Amino acid sequence: MYKLIKKDVALILLVSIGITAGCTAAKIAAVPAEPTVEYFKLDSGKLKPGKVKVNAFYELKKDDRIYVFISPKAKAEFEKKGKTGKDALTGIGFGPQGETVVFESSFAQKEYEARHAENQ
């Protein structure tokens, strides 16, 4: 009887190790290729979690300023009309040589900081 219990325990142990190893490998493969910014959005009066995937990143120099965009639409609007939008943030002296940096949004600022972490 003890041999049967040992075999069952050994089998259960092997199966659980295999499942654990498979889950660990799946977690590694599930890491997104693009950086993400976590935020909460207001939906019908309730806060719900959401994510912004930064699939685009643009830095434009104009008039001794650096303009940072993560939205191709916002970048095109800026190039067309010269306006950054209502959520723009300005960082005076924030650039690599002390330039003023104008960010499309707080998400663009976070992405800029992540990409220029070694300079700050």
C-alpha positions in Angstrom: 0.0 0.0 0.0 2.8 2.4 0.8 4.4 1.9 -2.6 1.1 2.8 -4.3 0.8 6.0 -2.2 4.5 6.9 -3.0 3.8 6.5 -6.7 0.7 8.6 -6.6 2.5 11.3 -4.6 5.4 11.2 -7.1 3.0 11.5 -10.0 1.1 14.4 -8.5 4.4 16.1 -7.7 5.6 15.7 -11.3 2.4 17.0 -12.8 2.3 20.0 -10.5 6.0 20.9 -11.3 5.1 20.6 -15.0 2.1 22.9 -14.7 4.1 25.4 -12.7 6.9 25.4 -15.2 4.4 25.9 -18.1 2.7 28.8 -16.3 6.1 30.5 -15.6 7.0 30.2 -19.3 3.6 31.6 -20.3 4.1 34.7 -18.1 7.4 35.4 -19.7 6.0 35.2 -23.2 3.1 37.5 -22.3 5.2 40.6 -21.6 4.0 43.3 -24.1 6.5 44.4 -26.7 5.4 48.1 -26.4 5.6 50.1 -23.2 2.2 50.6 -21.4 1.0 53.3 -19.1 -1.6 52.4 -16.5 -4.4 54.7 -15.7 -8.0 54.8 -14.6 -10.8 56.1 -16.8 -14.3 57.4 -15.8 -17.0 55.3 -17.3 -20.6 56.0 -16.3 -19.5 57.6 -13.1 -17.3 54.7 -12.1 -13.5 54.5 -12.2 -12.4 51.6 -14.3 -8.8 50.4 -15.0 -7.5 51.0 -18.5 -4.2 51.0 -20.4 -2.6 53.2 -23.0 -0.2 51.4 -25.3 2.4 53.7 -26.6 2.8 52.5 -30.2 4.2 55.8 -31.4 6.7 58.3 -30.0 7.6 61.5 -31.7 10.0 64.3 -30.7 9.9 67.4 -32.8 12.2 70.4 -32.4 10.7 73.8 -33.2 11.6 77.3 -32.0 14.1 76.1 -29.4 11.5 73.7 -27.9 11.1 70.0 -28.1 7.5 68.8 -28.6 6.7 65.2 -27.6 3.8 63.2 -28.9 2.6 59.6 -28.5 -0.4 60.1 -30.7 0.1 60.3 -34.5 -3.2 62.2 -34.7 -2.0 64.8 -32.2 1.3 65.1 -34.0 -0.4 65.7 -37.3 -2.7 68.3 -35.7 0.3 70.1 -34.3 2.1 70.1 -37.7 -1.0 71.3 -39.4 -2.3 74.0 -37.0 0.7 74.5 -34.6 -1.5 73.8 -31.5 -0.6 71.1 -28.9 -4.1 70.6 -27.5 -5.8 71.2 -24.1 -3.8 68.5 -22.1 -0.3 69.8 -23.0 2.3 70.0 -20.2 5.4 72.2 -20.4 8.7 71.3 -18.7 11.0 74.3 -18.6 14.6 73.2 -18.8 13.5 69.6 -19.1 15.4 68.8 -22.3 18.9 67.4 -22.6 20.5 70.8 -23.1 18.0 72.7 -20.9 15.4 73.2 -23.6 11.8 73.6 -22.8 9.9 70.4 -23.6 6.1 70.5 -24.4 4.4 67.2 -23.8 1.1 66.2 -25.6 -0.1 64.7 -22.3 1.1 63.2 -19.0 1.4 59.9 -20.8 3.8 61.4 -23.3 5.8 62.9 -20.4 6.1 59.5 -18.7 7.2 57.9 -22.0 9.8 60.7 -22.5 11.2 60.2 -19.0 11.4 56.4 -19.6 13.3 56.8 -22.8 15.6 59.5 -21.5 16.2 58.0 -18.0 19.9 58.0 -18.3 20.0 61.8 -19.1 18.1 62.8 -16.0 
